């Protein structure tokens, strides 16, 4: 549940939040239901062989609930609780759809006992993902991280960064994640991949594959200065 509190603190300037609860049992749902800005849309169903289809359905339901109370010019951000974004605010003035570069954090031997937000090593390879869209331009979710928008919507080039801590919250959480996917993922190949990862949460840094966040973006991770070449990375 601690990550939800950090998430809500990071995005405290947002007007409201719509969550779907992925069967949490650690008090997260109760915390969210008591938060004045949040609405818990539903409990996710148990994983099934075609589990991504169910995730898409639940994300779509959350989006529809948000659209019911939003203005077409309002912004909708689609985020997981382990994703912390920094972007140039002018992107919201100049565009209808905003794409950001997502970087995966890793746990190292030197920071394995630190709070996850203190992680400074990330994989160099970035994933370009649409994270925000004006409500009036949203059409539907067609995949776990795929948004379909109305024809003619103006897209931004990648104009910000996302720190993703999915595999870097803690060694304990890493192994719990491995167990979760081994138990619930529908595809055998996915189960094998995550089963092999268990117990191997510490990453040995390779400068060809990893970069130090502080050296690239500075020590204030929440207020990064986006580099000019961020647009073409």
Phi, psi and omega in degrees: 000337183301325182294329178295320178295320177294321178299311181295326178292318181298323183253033185297339180280349179291150182284329182191168184224138173239118184248147160249135187267117182274059175058042178291151179224024184245016180094000182298313182300317181296321178297315181294321181294336180269352182279131185295340182259355189249151174231125176268116188284314183190169171272135176288146177286159177303152179299143178228170182309323178258053190299326181299327179298323180288324176297317179299318180299317182288322176297320179297321180296319178297318179297318181296320178296320179295317182297331181296335184241015185246159173269149180304335181270354176292155178262139174248121175256131179253108190226148165269160185290348179257019181244124183237113188259153170221130183207166178280123185299334180296339179298331180285335179277331189261351187224169176252338181223132185243127177252138180232157176269123180260132179240137181270125176282154177232156176266134177244169180295334183276338183238015185297340179256007182271163173296145187299329180290350177268001176298137181238354180254132183225153175290141183290326183292129182252148173252124178273117187228140174282116184251342185215144179211143174293141186303325181288346181260346182292139178243303178191165172262127182248354179203175184304320179232029182242124180246131173261131181242169182291149181302134178091357179297137184274117180269150171269157163287165177307117188235025179183183184228156178230125172270119182251123185249027183304321180251015188227021179290310176191165178295323178296314180294327178298312180293324177296323178296318177300313179298321182299311182289325177298323183279321191251337183296141184282324185277132179298323180297324179291320178297317180295319181299313182285330176296321180289336181281337185301134180084001181238045184282344180272131181256135173272122187291132175236116186295346174280340184244342186232157175223154178270120185303317182300322183288334182264315187247353182097170186280341179269088188294338182274348182226062184283152172265113184291125181289155178300321183279003175297329182292335184248005183283000000 
